[in-house]
């Protein structure tokens, strides 16, 4: 009994240590955002200081934060919606109309995520330049959609596979067409999977920095572009960089906090039979 108590205390202590370790960068970012530039680079680091909002004001004066936030919102939401419209019927056909090559196709789609993004930078950049779509929201939306599509198909495929075939057979015996079966049977039964897939891809698109930095500049730049603008040949402006980063991640962190229940529920849907 005594050993169990000590084991529980040790496990709890270890969990708290891991949690603090994981959240320390975010906490330090928060503190630095309210420091002056001199306080941000002070050695030893300052934990007690008089907070200031000067960095946030400077970020807004130097660049239009709302423009970058709007671009992030548009590209994230649009790429998620378009991706779901493509991935949902694709996953449906793979889950309920399997062929000998279905597993190979799924593995090939997943393997595309293993390739470094820089490997596809040159052809995608040339295509965007040729089409006159550089520094445009449409190009960024297309790239985000294609980048997240393999994950979306896999997640929805897993969700659809947990739907009993007997339900679909009953719908077909009642005369349901493929569209009716997909719309009135499969979709309502996979709301959790659709929600978790959409939420995850929304977060991935919002946080995407590589394509935003290489395909856009001032006109269609996202919040990742705003953060990168605080790096200069003279060095990093740590306080202003932290303020810009905090302003960039705050919306998605708040969104994730309020939707964590739906996200976890969708990600674990079908994990236990």
Secondary structure, 3 states (H helix, E strand, C coil): CHHHHHHHHHHHHHHHHHHHHHHHHHHHHHHHHCCCHHHHCCCCCCCCCCCCCHHHHHHHHHCCHHHHHHHHHHHHHHHHHHHHHHHHHHHHHHHHCCCCCHHHHHHHHHHHHHCCHHHHHHHHHHHHHHCCCCCCHHHHHHHHHHHHHHHHHHHHHHHHHCCCHHHHHHHHHCCCCHHHHHHHHHHHHCHHHHHHHHHHHHHHHHHCCHHHHHHCCCCCCCHHHHHHCCEECCEECHHHHHHHHHHHHHHHHHHHHHCHHHHHHHHCCCCCC
